[in-house]
Amino acid sequence: MKNLFQRFINFLLSVPLFIKIMGIISGFIIIFVFITIISTKNILYEILKVNYDKLAIAITQNLSNRSIDFILTGDFVKLKELFQETKDFHEEIEYIMLLNKNNQVVIHILPQDPSDELLKANYVFYSNKEHCEIFSSEIGLIKDIAFPVLEGRLGTLRIGFKENYLHKDIKKIINRVGVSILAASLLSMIVAYVLVTIINKPIQDLTKVAKAIKDGDINKRARVWSSDEVGKLSEAFNIMVDNLYETNQELKKMADTLREQENTRLQLVNKLINAYEEERKRISRELHDKISQSLTSIKMGLKSLQSLSKDSEDMEKIEKFKIMLNISLEEIHELCVDLRPSLLDDFGFFAAVREYIKNFEKGFNIKVNCKLKGFSEYERFNPLAEINVYRVIQEALSNIEKHASATEVNITFEKVDSYLVAVVKDNGCGFNIDEKLKSVNGRKPLGIFGMQERISLLGGIFKIKSAPQNGTEIFIKVSLC
């Protein structure tokens, strides 16, 4: 019940202001009309009842006085004509009858002889006073007035008046009054409608302007219709919108400046990364082409010395040097691959990633599952995207090895329209992202921000999702073009 009432209140609150005001006015008018009609009916009934009773007694008394001569002369034919004329003239009279002293009917104006019940329904004492009785009949209530003719010496005159005739008169008057009240109410409603429209129009205009501004049209202004409270509200609203417009223009200028600064920053970062990659590529080539070759030459020289030497101690030393050279050559090879994998330039992104995963599994004993969806093994795409996404995958696996305590990693590369969508997910310990991204001693976690920066340079999307004990998931989406 409470919820139903609350819904009803919410419905009323959601109704437009115009309908609320018109509803209140209409309600008051309807209540006023109803109370006025009921009050008028009651007052009329009381007034007309008194007058009706007086009229009935006056008619009876007058007819009694006019009947005396006819009764004394025994001219009952004329007396009956007098009764009939009186009944015809007064529509409210149902019957007229003259009774003798023995309560026997002398003359009556009835379709049939009066019954014993009707004769016994009313009587008078031996006096000059009338006596009234009200009783029910087939046609409704009857007010029977018994009046003694010549103080009862000539009998009793009884006239039956229809009580419902009074209600008919009241109904006619109420209908006329009701029409007048309804006409006045309708005129009041029209006036109220006009006034409410005048009051509500500025509010509607203000609402439309506010909605337009909410939708982005900040050039709209509310019309000031008058100098009343609503007009002052419109003026204040326009001032607020003017201030908002100025603030918005300033924010646009600041946004344009920040956008230019961000574009400049991205260009600089892009140049730095490109220079960084080129330098890594150069160093990798130098290590491979010069230092590796030099160490290989030294290894061959040691092998020649080993074949010429006959001293076992010298041969043992030479063998140790050969082992150290092999280890150095292997480390240089790994360093070259880490600096710039040749597979990335020769066979593409996916081949380079698979080779890196193979070495990662071998070096850290972490299972890595890699799936391609919509790509072929040696499919190539934008070189800038290839190297940056490769570095992000490289950084992600490095972070998993250092921090996640994971035993398995799942990597998925999927082609969606003209985009590469990559997902890296591990089963490690996870972490609180908000805490992790906070600066510590003024320093931010460079790994995550570095990955974000690389994907941002490509105009892509980078998301990271993690929670303690629930692993970590990295989402990447970049254009292939």
SVG drawing of the C-alpha trace seen along z (x, -y; Angstrom):
<svg xmlns="http://www.w3.org/2000/svg" viewBox="-80 -44 184 77">
<polyline fill="none" stroke="black" stroke-width="0.4" points="0.0,0.0 2.9,-2.3 4.6,-1.5 1.4,-2.2 1.0,-5.6 4.6,-6.4 4.1,-5.5 1.1,-7.8 3.1,-10.7 5.9,-10.1 3.4,-10.1 1.9,-13.4 5.4,-14.9 6.2,-13.8 3.2,-15.5 4.0,-18.8 3.5,-22.1 0.7,-23.3 -1.4,-20.2 -0.7,-20.4 -1.9,-24.0 -4.9,-23.4 -5.7,-20.2 -5.7,-22.2 -7.9,-25.0 -10.3,-22.5 -10.5,-20.5 -11.3,-23.7 -13.9,-24.7 -15.6,-21.3 -15.6,-21.2 -17.0,-24.7 -19.8,-23.8 -20.7,-20.7 -20.9,-22.5 -22.8,-25.4 -25.4,-23.1 -25.9,-21.0 -26.1,-24.2 -28.5,-25.8 -30.6,-22.7 -30.9,-22.5 -31.6,-26.2 -34.2,-26.1 -35.8,-23.0 -36.1,-24.7 -37.5,-28.0 -39.9,-26.3 -41.0,-23.7 -42.2,-26.5 -43.9,-28.4 -45.4,-25.2 -46.9,-24.3 -48.3,-27.8 -49.7,-27.7 -51.3,-24.3 -53.0,-25.6 -54.1,-28.8 -55.6,-26.8 -57.5,-24.5 -58.7,-27.4 -59.8,-29.4 -61.6,-26.4 -63.3,-25.7 -64.7,-29.2 -65.9,-29.2 -67.6,-25.8 -69.9,-27.0 -72.6,-28.6 -72.8,-25.6 -73.1,-23.2 -75.7,-25.3 -77.8,-25.6 -77.2,-21.9 -75.8,-22.7 -73.3,-19.9 -73.0,-20.0 -71.5,-23.5 -69.4,-22.4 -67.9,-19.5 -67.2,-21.9 -65.5,-24.2 -63.4,-21.3 -62.5,-20.2 -61.5,-23.8 -59.3,-24.1 -57.6,-20.7 -57.1,-21.7 -55.6,-25.0 -53.2,-23.6 -51.3,-20.7 -49.8,-19.8 -53.3,-18.7 -53.9,-14.9 -57.4,-14.8 -60.2,-16.8 -63.0,-15.4 -65.7,-16.7 -66.6,-14.5 -69.7,-15.0 -69.6,-14.9 -69.7,-11.1 -66.6,-11.0 -68.6,-9.9 -67.7,-11.1 -70.1,-13.7 -68.1,-14.8 -64.7,-13.7 -62.4,-14.4 -60.8,-10.9 -60.9,-8.4 -62.6,-5.9 -64.2,-6.0 -61.7,-6.7 -60.6,-3.7 -61.2,-3.2 -57.4,-3.6 -57.5,-7.0 -60.5,-8.1 -58.8,-7.1 -55.5,-8.7 -56.4,-12.2 -59.0,-13.8 -59.6,-17.0 -60.7,-17.8 -63.7,-20.0 -61.9,-23.2 -61.2,-25.8 -57.6,-24.4 -56.4,-22.4 -54.6,-19.1 -51.8,-17.7 -50.7,-14.2 -48.0,-12.8 -48.3,-9.3 -47.0,-7.1 -49.0,-6.2 -48.4,-4.7 -47.5,-8.1 -45.2,-9.0 -45.6,-11.0 -49.0,-12.8 -49.5,-15.7 -53.1,-15.5 -54.6,-18.7 -57.9,-18.3 -59.8,-21.6 -63.1,-21.9 -65.8,-23.7 -67.6,-26.3 -65.8,-25.0 -66.8,-21.4 -70.5,-22.0 -70.6,-21.4 -68.1,-18.6 -64.4,-18.4 -62.6,-19.4 -59.5,-17.3 -57.1,-18.0 -54.1,-15.8 -51.0,-17.6 -48.2,-15.7 -44.9,-16.2 -42.8,-15.2 -44.1,-18.3 -42.0,-20.3 -38.9,-18.3 -39.8,-19.0 -39.9,-22.7 -36.5,-22.5 -35.1,-20.4 -36.2,-23.0 -34.6,-25.8 -31.4,-23.8 -31.2,-23.0 -31.4,-26.7 -28.9,-27.6 -26.7,-24.7 -26.6,-26.0 -25.6,-29.4 -22.9,-28.0 -21.5,-25.7 -21.4,-28.6 -19.5,-30.7 -17.3,-27.7 -16.5,-27.2 -15.7,-30.9 -13.5,-30.6 -11.7,-27.6 -11.1,-29.6 -9.7,-32.5 -7.6,-30.2 -6.3,-28.5 -5.3,-31.8 -3.6,-32.9 -1.8,-29.6 -0.7,-29.6 0.7,-33.2 2.5,-32.0 3.7,-28.7 4.9,-29.9 8.1,-31.6 8.8,-28.4 8.4,-26.2 10.7,-28.5 13.2,-28.4 13.0,-24.6 13.5,-24.3 16.6,-26.6 18.0,-24.6 17.5,-21.3 19.1,-22.8 22.1,-24.0 22.4,-20.5 22.5,-19.1 25.4,-21.4 23.7,-24.4 25.3,-27.0 24.2,-29.9 20.6,-29.6 19.1,-32.3 15.9,-32.4 13.3,-35.1 12.5,-37.5 8.7,-37.7 8.1,-39.9 9.7,-41.6 8.2,-39.3 10.0,-36.4 10.0,-34.2 11.4,-37.1 14.2,-37.7 14.9,-33.9 15.3,-34.1 17.6,-37.0 19.7,-35.2 19.7,-32.1 21.0,-34.1 23.8,-35.6 24.8,-32.2 24.8,-30.9 26.9,-33.9 29.4,-33.1 29.3,-29.4 29.8,-30.4 32.9,-32.5 34.2,-29.6 33.6,-27.2 35.5,-29.3 38.4,-29.5 38.3,-25.8 38.3,-25.2 41.4,-27.4 43.1,-25.5 42.0,-22.2 43.4,-23.3 46.7,-24.4 46.9,-21.1 46.1,-19.2 48.9,-20.9 51.3,-20.3 50.2,-16.7 50.7,-16.3 54.1,-17.9 54.9,-15.6 53.8,-12.5 55.9,-13.6 58.9,-14.0 58.3,-10.7 57.8,-9.0 61.1,-10.5 62.8,-9.4 61.4,-5.8 62.4,-5.6 65.8,-6.9 66.0,-4.5 65.0,-1.6 67.4,-2.6 70.2,-2.9 69.4,0.6 69.4,1.9 72.8,0.3 74.3,1.6 72.9,5.1 74.4,5.0 77.7,3.8 77.8,6.5 76.9,9.2 79.1,8.0 82.2,6.8 82.5,8.1 81.0,11.5 83.3,11.9 86.3,10.8 85.5,13.3 85.0,16.0 88.4,15.2 89.9,15.4 88.2,18.7 89.6,20.0 93.1,18.7 92.8,20.5 91.8,23.7 94.9,23.4 97.1,22.8 95.6,25.8 96.5,28.0 100.1,26.7 100.7,26.8 101.9,30.0 101.8,28.7 98.8,30.1 98.6,27.2 98.5,24.7 96.0,26.8 93.7,26.8 94.0,23.0 93.2,22.7 90.1,24.9 88.9,22.7 89.3,19.6 87.3,21.4 84.5,22.1 84.5,18.5 84.4,17.4 81.5,19.6 79.6,18.2 80.4,14.7 79.3,15.4 76.0,16.9 75.4,13.8 76.2,11.4 73.7,13.4 71.0,13.1 71.9,9.4 71.5,8.8 68.2,10.6 67.0,8.5 68.2,5.3 66.6,5.9 65.5,9.4 66.4,10.0 63.3,12.2 61.1,9.1 62.7,7.4 63.1,10.6 59.9,12.7 57.6,10.3 55.9,9.8 54.4,13.2 57.7,15.1 59.6,12.8 57.1,13.1 57.1,17.0 60.9,17.0 60.9,14.7 58.2,16.9 60.4,20.0 63.4,18.4 61.2,17.1 59.8,20.5 63.3,22.0 64.9,19.4 62.1,19.0 60.2,22.3 56.8,20.5 54.3,22.1 53.2,19.6 50.3,20.4 50.1,18.3 47.1,18.3 46.5,16.5 42.9,15.8 42.5,14.4 46.2,14.0 48.7,16.1 52.0,17.0 54.1,14.7 51.6,11.9 53.1,8.4 51.5,5.1 52.5,1.5 56.3,1.7 55.8,-0.9 53.0,1.1 55.0,4.3 58.0,3.0 55.9,1.2 53.5,4.1 56.5,6.4 58.1,4.3 54.8,4.2 54.6,8.0 58.2,8.2 57.6,5.9 54.5,7.7 56.3,11.1 59.2,9.5 56.9,8.1 55.2,11.5 58.5,13.1 59.6,10.5 56.4,9.9 53.5,12.3 54.8,15.7 52.8,17.1 53.1,20.6 51.1,20.1 50.5,17.2 47.9,17.1 48.5,14.7 45.9,14.2 46.3,12.2 43.0,11.6 42.2,9.7 39.0,7.6 38.3,5.7 41.4,3.6 42.7,3.9 45.0,6.1 43.5,7.1 46.0,8.7 45.3,10.1 47.9,11.2 46.6,13.1 48.5,14.8 47.5,16.9 49.8,15.0 49.3,13.3 47.8,10.1 47.9,6.6 45.8,3.6 45.9,1.4 45.1,-1.9 47.9,-1.3 50.3,-0.2 49.7,-3.3 50.4,-5.7 53.7,-7.6 56.2,-6.4 58.7,-9.0 57.6,-11.0 58.3,-8.1 55.7,-6.3 55.9,-2.6 57.8,-2.9 56.8,0.5 53.1,-0.1 53.4,-3.7 55.9,-2.7 53.5,-0.2 50.7,-2.8 52.9,-5.3 53.8,-3.0 50.2,-2.1 49.1,-5.7 51.6,-6.7 49.9,-4.2 46.4,-5.8 45.4,-2.5 43.8,-1.3 45.6,0.1 43.8,1.5 45.0,3.5 42.9,5.5 44.1,7.1 43.2,7.9 45.1,9.6 45.1,13.5 43.2,13.2 46.1,12.7 46.5,9.9 45.1,9.2 46.4,6.7 44.2,5.7 45.7,4.0 44.0,2.7 45.9,1.0 45.3,0.3 47.0,2.6 47.4,-0.1"/>
</svg>
